[in-house]
Amino acid sequence: MNAKKAVERQTGVALWRQIADLIRLSISNGDYDQTGMIPPEIVLASQFGVNRHTVRSALAALAEEGLVQAIQGRGTMIQRKERLSFPISRRTRFSQGLGDQARETEAKLLAQTTLPAAGEVAAGLKIVPGADCIQLDLMRSADGRPVSCSTNFFPIDRFPHMAEQVEKLGSITKAFAAEGLPDYVRISTELVARHADADELSLLRLSPGAIVIEATAINADPDGVPVQFARTRFAADRVKLKIET
């Protein structure tokens, strides 16, 4: 694809954001591995059909993410390329999924509330609309770097102390076990890529224009009864999702 055609005007998305996304993708694809440097601003400006100020804004956003760094007299160097590989499988577990890719993982409970289940949450959990459920908002990190944020729903009649257990144990898997469910399985996952919203930019420490991969998932007990409806947003430049069967 011609790079100039990849940048679209009058789409409502600023040109510098589009360019930042394209450079981020090129870094992830290894397009600049030979030099470890981003092409000069004048080259990028010609490639994308924009002025150097627009390119400079895109590079500044990537620098804020910690993806690149401007080196005086040399240009813009790639600081970080590697992404964590996270498997989506029948038994998806955060810490186990990352394995030895991270020395330390953390799940932090950000907020909790009890509310009536509605729409897709009630349907996913197979509970009566209006029945109470527990909502837990979490952020997960690997080696101190935010990887994902999630909104999770659980049927309150079965897991009345889920919030306390997650806060104490720092793990949904361990919390389930403490609540009497030693095992659970993934029964569905839907994935979509989109631009991060304001809350996600703040939580995941991303710059405007960054992409998240949103995974909407339902977990069930071994008998197939749904126990969790979750919507997780992964920072796309930090995680690649691997579907395992």
C-alpha positions as CSV (number, residue, x, y, z in Angstrom):
1,M,0.0,0.0,0.0
2,N,1.2,3.5,-0.8
3,A,1.9,5.3,2.5
4,K,0.2,8.5,1.2
5,K,-3.0,6.7,0.6
6,A,-2.9,5.2,4.2
7,V,-3.3,8.7,5.6
8,E,-6.9,9.9,5.1
9,R,-8.0,13.5,5.4
10,Q,-11.5,14.6,6.6
11,T,-12.0,11.4,8.7
12,G,-12.2,13.2,12.0
13,V,-8.9,11.6,13.1
14,A,-6.0,14.0,13.2
15,L,-3.3,13.4,10.6
16,W,-0.6,13.2,13.3
17,R,-2.5,10.5,15.1
18,Q,-2.9,8.5,12.0
19,I,0.9,8.8,11.3
20,A,1.7,7.8,14.9
21,D,-0.5,4.7,14.5
22,L,1.3,3.8,11.2
23,I,4.8,4.3,12.6
24,R,3.8,2.3,15.7
25,L,2.6,-0.5,13.4
26,S,5.9,-0.4,11.4
27,I,7.9,-0.7,14.6
28,S,5.9,-3.7,15.7
29,N,6.3,-5.3,12.2
30,G,10.1,-4.8,12.4
31,D,10.2,-2.5,9.4
32,Y,13.0,-0.4,11.0
33,D,15.0,-3.3,12.6
34,Q,18.0,-2.9,10.3
35,T,18.9,0.5,11.7
36,G,16.9,0.7,14.9
37,M,16.0,4.3,13.9
38,I,12.9,5.9,12.7
39,P,13.4,7.5,9.2
40,P,14.2,11.2,9.3
41,E,11.3,13.7,9.6
42,I,11.8,14.9,6.0
43,V,11.5,11.3,4.7
44,L,8.4,10.6,6.7
45,A,6.8,13.9,5.7
46,S,7.3,12.9,2.0
47,Q,6.2,9.4,2.6
48,F,2.9,10.5,4.3
49,G,2.3,13.6,2.2
50,V,2.3,16.0,5.2
51,N,4.5,18.7,6.6
52,R,7.3,18.1,9.0
53,H,5.4,19.7,11.9
54,T,2.7,17.0,11.6
55,V,5.4,14.3,11.6
56,R,7.0,15.9,14.6
57,S,3.7,15.8,16.5
58,A,3.4,12.1,15.8
59,L,6.9,11.4,17.0
60,A,6.4,13.4,20.1
61,A,3.3,11.3,21.0
62,L,5.3,8.1,20.5
63,A,8.1,9.5,22.7
64,E,5.5,10.1,25.4
65,E,4.6,6.4,25.2
66,G,8.2,5.5,25.7
67,L,8.3,3.9,22.2
68,V,10.9,6.2,20.7
69,Q,13.5,8.7,21.9
70,A,15.0,11.7,20.1
71,I,18.8,11.5,20.2
72,Q,20.6,14.8,19.5
73,G,22.6,14.6,16.3
74,R,21.3,11.1,15.4
75,G,17.6,11.2,14.9
76,T,14.8,9.2,16.6
77,M,15.7,5.9,18.1
78,I,13.4,3.0,18.8
79,Q,13.3,2.4,22.5
80,R,11.0,-0.5,22.8
81,K,9.7,-2.9,20.3
82,E,8.9,-6.2,22.0
83,R,5.3,-7.0,22.9
84,L,4.1,-9.5,25.4
85,S,2.4,-12.6,24.0
86,F,-0.8,-13.3,25.8
87,P,-2.7,-16.5,24.9
88,I,-6.5,-16.7,24.6
89,S,-7.4,-20.3,25.3
90,R,-9.9,-22.5,27.1
91,R,-8.2,-21.6,30.4
92,T,-7.1,-18.0,30.1
93,R,-5.2,-16.8,33.1
94,F,-3.3,-13.5,33.3
95,S,-0.1,-14.5,35.2
96,Q,0.1,-17.9,33.8
97,G,-0.4,-16.6,30.3
98,L,2.5,-14.2,30.5
99,G,4.7,-17.0,32.0
100,D,8.4,-16.0,32.2
101,Q,7.9,-13.0,29.9
102,A,7.5,-10.8,33.1
103,R,9.3,-11.0,36.4
104,E,6.4,-9.6,38.3
105,T,2.6,-9.2,37.5
106,E,0.0,-7.3,39.4
107,A,-3.8,-7.0,39.3
108,K,-5.0,-3.8,41.1
109,L,-8.6,-3.4,42.0
110,L,-9.6,0.2,41.0
111,A,-13.3,0.2,41.8
112,Q,-16.2,-2.0,42.9
113,T,-19.9,-1.6,42.8
114,T,-23.2,-3.6,43.0
115,L,-25.6,-2.9,40.2
116,P,-28.6,-4.5,38.4
117,A,-27.5,-6.6,35.4
118,A,-28.7,-5.4,32.1
119,G,-28.3,-6.0,28.3
120,E,-25.4,-8.1,27.3
121,V,-24.1,-8.5,30.8
122,A,-27.4,-10.2,32.0
123,A,-27.5,-12.2,28.8
124,G,-23.8,-13.3,29.1
125,L,-24.2,-14.3,32.7
126,K,-27.6,-15.9,32.0
127,I,-29.3,-14.1,34.9
128,V,-32.6,-12.2,35.0
129,P,-32.3,-8.6,33.8
130,G,-32.3,-6.4,36.9
131,A,-30.8,-9.0,39.2
132,D,-27.8,-7.7,41.2
133,C,-24.3,-8.4,40.0
134,I,-20.9,-7.2,41.2
135,Q,-18.8,-5.0,38.9
136,L,-15.0,-4.9,39.5
137,D,-12.7,-2.6,37.6
138,L,-9.1,-3.8,37.5
139,M,-5.8,-2.8,36.0
140,R,-3.1,-5.3,35.3
141,S,0.6,-4.6,35.0
142,A,3.7,-6.5,34.0
143,D,7.0,-5.4,35.6
144,G,5.4,-2.1,36.6
145,R,4.1,-1.3,33.1
146,P,0.3,-1.2,32.6
147,V,-0.8,-3.9,30.2
148,S,-4.6,-3.9,30.4
149,C,-7.6,-2.6,32.2
150,S,-10.9,-4.5,32.6
151,T,-14.5,-4.3,33.7
152,N,-15.7,-7.5,35.2
153,F,-19.2,-8.7,36.2
154,F,-20.0,-11.6,38.5
155,P,-23.4,-12.9,39.8
156,I,-23.6,-11.7,43.4
157,D,-25.7,-14.6,44.7
158,R,-22.9,-17.0,43.9
159,F,-19.8,-14.8,44.6
160,P,-20.9,-12.4,47.3
161,H,-17.4,-11.6,48.5
162,M,-15.7,-11.4,45.1
163,A,-14.5,-7.8,45.6
164,E,-12.9,-8.5,49.0
165,Q,-11.2,-11.6,47.7
166,V,-9.8,-9.9,44.6
167,E,-8.5,-7.0,46.6
168,K,-6.9,-9.4,49.2
169,L,-5.5,-12.0,46.8
170,G,-4.8,-9.8,43.7
171,S,-6.1,-12.4,41.3
172,I,-9.5,-13.4,39.9
173,T,-8.5,-17.0,39.7
174,K,-7.5,-17.1,43.4
175,A,-10.6,-15.2,44.3
176,F,-12.8,-17.7,42.5
177,A,-11.0,-20.5,44.4
178,A,-11.6,-18.7,47.7
179,E,-15.3,-18.4,46.7
180,G,-15.5,-22.2,46.1
181,L,-14.8,-22.4,42.4
182,P,-11.4,-24.1,41.8
183,D,-11.6,-24.1,38.0
184,Y,-13.3,-22.3,35.2
185,V,-13.1,-22.1,31.4
186,R,-13.5,-19.6,28.6
187,I,-16.6,-20.2,26.5
188,S,-16.4,-17.1,24.2
189,T,-14.1,-14.2,23.3
190,E,-14.8,-11.3,20.9
191,L,-12.0,-9.0,19.8
192,V,-12.1,-5.5,18.3
193,A,-9.3,-2.9,17.8
194,R,-10.1,0.8,18.3
195,H,-8.6,4.1,19.6
196,A,-8.3,4.3,23.3
197,D,-10.7,6.6,25.1
198,A,-9.7,9.2,27.7
199,D,-10.0,6.9,30.7
200,E,-7.9,4.2,28.9
201,L,-5.2,6.7,27.9
202,S,-4.9,7.7,31.5
203,L,-5.0,4.2,33.1
204,L,-2.6,2.6,30.6
205,R,-0.4,5.6,30.3
206,L,-0.9,6.0,26.5
207,S,-0.7,9.0,24.3
208,P,-3.7,10.3,22.3
209,G,-4.3,8.1,19.2
210,A,-3.0,4.9,20.8
211,I,-4.8,1.7,19.9
212,V,-6.3,-0.8,22.3
213,I,-7.6,-4.3,21.6
214,E,-10.9,-4.9,23.4
215,A,-11.7,-8.5,24.4
216,T,-15.2,-9.2,25.5
217,A,-15.2,-12.6,27.2
218,I,-17.5,-15.0,29.1
219,N,-16.1,-17.6,31.5
220,A,-18.1,-20.5,32.9
221,D,-17.7,-23.2,35.5
222,P,-17.0,-26.8,34.4
223,D,-20.7,-27.4,34.1
224,G,-21.0,-24.5,31.6
225,V,-22.8,-22.1,33.9
226,P,-21.5,-18.5,33.3
227,V,-19.5,-17.0,36.2
228,Q,-17.9,-13.9,34.7
229,F,-18.6,-11.4,31.9
230,A,-15.5,-9.3,31.2
231,R,-14.5,-6.5,28.9
232,T,-10.7,-6.2,28.8
233,R,-8.7,-3.5,26.9
234,F,-5.1,-4.3,26.1
235,A,-2.5,-1.8,25.0
236,A,-1.9,-2.9,21.4
237,D,1.7,-1.8,21.3
238,R,2.5,-3.8,24.5
239,V,0.5,-7.0,24.0
240,K,-0.2,-9.4,21.1
241,L,-3.1,-11.8,21.6
242,K,-2.6,-15.4,20.5
243,I,-5.7,-17.5,19.9
244,E,-5.0,-21.1,21.1
245,T,-7.3,-24.0,20.4
